[in-house]
Amino acid sequence: MALLPNSATEPDGSAGIRVLSYNIRSMRDDTDALARVITACAPDLVLVQEAPRFFRWRKKLARLAAASGQVILTGGATAAGPAILCSLRATVERTEDVLLPLTPGLHRRGFATAVVRFGATRLGVLSCHLSLQRDERHEQGGLLLDRLAGLGVEHAVAGGDLNEGPDGRTFRRLAGTLQDCRTTAPWGGEFTSTPADPRRRIDAVFATKGIEVLGCGVPLDQPGVREADLRAATDHLPVLAALRIPA
């Protein structure tokens, strides 16, 4: 399997970046393995789901960021679980954590969002973890598209745990407006749940139409990523996308 290209700034001003989407199950598993997986993927942005939300949650997330060569950009408890980490290559313009309407009896959901720059290239970013309930999930998909459009930038990426596969109506709704990066440029593994016996693709990275997708999938053969670490780190497999963002 061909390796994904490394991050780079091109002579024309475009930016090659790596985006990792990862449900980390509140860091309840092997956090050393989790940090090793993130580090080996060498991401510029990490779209986290199920970040710690309770006692000392900021300290726990900061520890993971430091152990994997990242810094906290936004999110965590303030976004009801989604968070964004980034490398020092990113320059932050602004961030906003968004709490979504609460359906009584269901889990609170939210978006972690930001606008960042890589050199002269501006990029909107959103991390999400959509509802387990079908109708609420579909409504949240529409709110996601509205939020991306409201960031006011030409190029944007979104990623997260959708809680449904590509045949689901919310997944299809997102893929009808955005590029499903795995479908656009398949690379690595396909299925993200569960690590012990992956059979479902419920985690994804999406990009607006002007972004060039160089490859996207579960980083099974990424140098430094070990199967034992993938199984021990959390109950999802990560999705890694290599993208080229126009200047």
C-alpha positions as semicolon CSV with decimal commas, in nm:
position;residue;x (nm);y (nm);z (nm)
1;M;0,000;0,000;0,000
2;A;0,137;0,343;-0,095
3;L;0,220;0,575;0,192
4;L;0,025;0,894;0,241
5;P;0,225;1,206;0,151
6;N;0,369;1,405;0,437
7;S;0,248;1,752;0,528
8;A;0,403;2,026;0,316
9;T;0,359;2,377;0,182
10;E;0,373;2,376;-0,197
11;P;0,543;2,641;-0,416
12;D;0,200;2,759;-0,534
13;G;0,101;2,833;-0,173
14;S;-0,129;2,533;-0,134
15;A;-0,097;2,333;0,187
16;G;-0,067;1,958;0,217
17;I;-0,207;1,850;0,554
18;R;-0,303;1,535;0,742
19;V;-0,632;1,517;0,930
20;L;-0,702;1,241;1,183
21;S;-1,052;1,169;1,317
22;Y;-1,058;0,954;1,631
23;N;-1,317;0,852;1,892
24;I;-1,104;0,813;2,207
25;R;-1,376;0,686;2,449
26;S;-1,298;0,946;2,716
27;M;-0,943;0,808;2,745
28;R;-1,071;0,511;2,944
29;D;-0,844;0,262;2,766
30;D;-0,466;0,249;2,708
31;T;-0,371;0,616;2,678
32;D;-0,007;0,535;2,599
33;A;-0,121;0,328;2,300
34;L;-0,357;0,608;2,200
35;A;-0,074;0,863;2,204
36;R;0,150;0,632;2,002
37;V;-0,115;0,590;1,731
38;I;-0,171;0,966;1,702
39;T;0,202;1,038;1,697
40;A;0,270;0,779;1,426
41;C;-0,002;0,931;1,204
42;A;0,177;1,271;1,220
43;P;-0,145;1,473;1,187
44;D;-0,175;1,848;1,153
45;L;-0,530;1,832;1,292
46;V;-0,689;1,572;1,521
47;L;-1,069;1,571;1,526
48;V;-1,149;1,404;1,857
49;Q;-1,477;1,251;1,970
50;E;-1,558;1,148;2,327
51;A;-1,290;1,365;2,479
52;P;-1,294;1,362;2,861
53;R;-1,586;1,573;2,989
54;F;-1,581;1,544;3,366
55;F;-1,330;1,557;3,653
56;R;-1,003;1,725;3,541
57;W;-1,101;1,687;3,177
58;R;-0,876;1,970;3,057
59;K;-0,574;1,818;3,226
60;K;-0,640;1,476;3,075
61;L;-0,682;1,615;2,724
62;A;-0,374;1,833;2,762
63;R;-0,173;1,530;2,869
64;L;-0,280;1,339;2,558
65;A;-0,201;1,637;2,334
66;A;0,148;1,676;2,483
67;A;0,220;1,304;2,457
68;S;0,127;1,300;2,087
69;G;0,298;1,622;1,974
70;Q;-0,021;1,830;1,961
71;V;-0,181;2,122;2,142
72;I;-0,547;2,170;2,236
73;L;-0,724;2,393;1,989
74;T;-1,079;2,381;2,124
75;G;-1,355;2,158;2,257
76;G;-1,391;1,889;2,520
77;A;-1,657;1,931;2,786
78;T;-1,750;2,271;2,642
79;A;-1,861;2,098;2,318
80;A;-2,012;1,793;2,495
81;G;-1,727;1,568;2,382
82;P;-1,588;1,671;2,043
83;A;-1,249;1,845;2,048
84;I;-0,980;1,957;1,805
85;L;-0,607;1,919;1,856
86;C;-0,350;2,066;1,619
87;S;0,022;2,071;1,550
88;L;0,228;2,386;1,590
89;R;0,217;2,418;1,212
90;A;-0,137;2,556;1,239
91;T;-0,208;2,921;1,315
92;V;-0,542;2,970;1,491
93;E;-0,774;3,248;1,376
94;R;-1,075;3,167;1,592
95;T;-1,259;2,885;1,770
96;E;-1,616;2,819;1,880
97;D;-1,774;2,533;2,072
98;V;-2,139;2,474;1,986
99;L;-2,395;2,287;2,196
100;L;-2,676;2,137;1,988
101;P;-3,044;2,131;2,086
102;L;-3,105;1,874;2,357
103;T;-3,368;1,606;2,311
104;P;-3,502;1,505;2,653
105;G;-3,367;1,167;2,756
106;L;-3,086;1,167;2,500
107;H;-2,718;1,251;2,533
108;R;-2,613;1,615;2,483
109;R;-2,421;1,667;2,157
110;G;-2,209;1,948;2,021
111;F;-1,954;2,062;1,762
112;A;-1,599;2,180;1,816
113;T;-1,517;2,430;1,540
114;A;-1,227;2,648;1,436
115;V;-1,073;2,845;1,153
116;V;-0,700;2,790;1,111
117;R;-0,426;2,884;0,867
118;F;-0,144;2,680;0,719
119;G;0,075;2,946;0,566
120;A;-0,158;3,158;0,353
121;T;-0,422;2,885;0,332
122;R;-0,733;2,923;0,549
123;L;-0,937;2,621;0,658
124;G;-1,257;2,571;0,854
125;V;-1,255;2,268;1,086
126;L;-1,536;2,082;1,264
127;S;-1,536;1,776;1,490
128;C;-1,866;1,599;1,562
129;H;-2,022;1,297;1,731
130;L;-2,375;1,253;1,604
131;S;-2,674;1,107;1,785
132;L;-2,759;0,741;1,822
133;Q;-3,121;0,833;1,742
134;R;-3,196;0,834;1,367
135;D;-3,414;1,145;1,337
136;E;-3,203;1,355;1,573
137;R;-2,890;1,245;1,388
138;H;-3,037;1,358;1,057
139;E;-3,122;1,697;1,201
140;Q;-2,769;1,729;1,339
141;G;-2,631;1,652;0,992
142;G;-2,815;1,957;0,861
143;L;-2,685;2,169;1,147
144;L;-2,332;2,049;1,064
145;L;-2,363;2,166;0,704
146;D;-2,505;2,499;0,821
147;R;-2,221;2,544;1,068
148;L;-1,954;2,473;0,805
149;A;-2,114;2,725;0,568
150;G;-2,129;2,977;0,854
151;L;-1,755;2,960;0,916
152;G;-1,711;3,201;0,626
153;V;-1,419;3,026;0,457
154;E;-1,397;2,868;0,113
155;H;-1,239;2,541;0,228
156;A;-1,340;2,327;0,525
157;V;-1,310;1,977;0,671
158;A;-1,538;1,792;0,909
159;G;-1,488;1,459;1,075
160;G;-1,625;1,240;1,343
161;D;-1,827;0,947;1,465
162;L;-2,152;0,951;1,266
163;N;-2,305;0,648;1,438
164;E;-2,416;0,517;1,098
165;G;-2,258;0,386;0,780
166;P;-2,248;0,521;0,423
167;D;-2,596;0,381;0,347
168;G;-2,752;0,587;0,626
169;R;-2,953;0,893;0,531
170;T;-2,743;1,132;0,742
171;F;-2,417;0,999;0,596
172;R;-2,570;1,036;0,249
173;R;-2,685;1,389;0,333
174;L;-2,332;1,492;0,422
175;A;-2,177;1,311;0,125
176;G;-2,424;1,485;-0,107
177;T;-2,274;1,824;-0,023
178;L;-1,920;1,735;0,085
179;Q;-1,660;1,489;-0,036
180;D;-1,655;1,166;0,162
181;C;-1,277;1,146;0,163
182;R;-1,261;0,767;0,189
183;T;-1,480;0,725;-0,120
184;T;-1,292;0,996;-0,312
185;A;-0,945;0,846;-0,256
186;P;-0,950;0,508;-0,077
187;W;-0,637;0,422;0,121
188;G;-0,568;0,192;0,416
189;G;-0,852;0,011;0,586
190;E;-1,221;0,081;0,547
191;F;-1,402;-0,023;0,865
192;T;-1,369;0,161;1,196
193;S;-1,581;-0,034;1,444
194;T;-1,481;-0,229;1,640
195;P;-1,100;-0,265;1,653
196;A;-1,114;-0,636;1,740
197;D;-1,340;-0,721;1,444
198;P;-1,406;-0,413;1,228
199;R;-1,714;-0,450;1,008
200;R;-1,873;-0,102;1,007
201;R;-1,758;0,233;0,870
202;I;-1,922;0,478;1,108
203;D;-1,633;0,728;1,133
204;A;-1,543;0,958;0,845
205;V;-1,363;1,268;0,725
206;F;-1,543;1,501;0,484
207;A;-1,402;1,792;0,283
208;T;-1,552;2,071;0,074
209;K;-1,539;2,023;-0,301
210;G;-1,235;2,242;-0,374
211;I;-1,001;2,036;-0,156
212;E;-0,791;1,765;-0,323
213;V;-0,813;1,434;-0,137
214;L;-0,486;1,242;-0,171
215;G;-0,588;0,941;0,037
216;C;-0,812;0,849;0,329
217;G;-0,873;0,544;0,546
218;V;-0,781;0,355;0,860
219;P;-0,399;0,376;0,895
220;L;-0,340;0,002;0,926
221;D;-0,004;0,007;0,746
222;Q;0,111;0,355;0,846
223;P;0,471;0,328;0,970
224;G;0,475;0,319;1,349
225;V;0,107;0,225;1,384
226;R;0,085;-0,118;1,546
227;E;-0,222;-0,341;1,546
228;A;-0,181;-0,402;1,918
229;D;-0,195;-0,027;1,983
230;L;-0,503;0,017;1,762
231;R;-0,684;-0,251;1,960
232;A;-0,575;-0,121;2,299
233;A;-0,620;0,254;2,244
234;T;-1,003;0,282;2,228
235;D;-1,314;0,114;2,086
236;H;-1,291;0,278;1,741
237;L;-1,027;0,276;1,470
238;P;-0,906;0,617;1,350
239;V;-0,949;0,767;1,004
240;L;-0,649;0,945;0,850
241;A;-0,685;1,175;0,547
242;A;-0,414;1,345;0,344
243;L;-0,547;1,661;0,180
244;R;-0,419;1,942;-0,038
245;I;-0,584;2,276;0,041
246;P;-0,568;2,538;-0,237
247;A;-0,412;2,872;-0,151
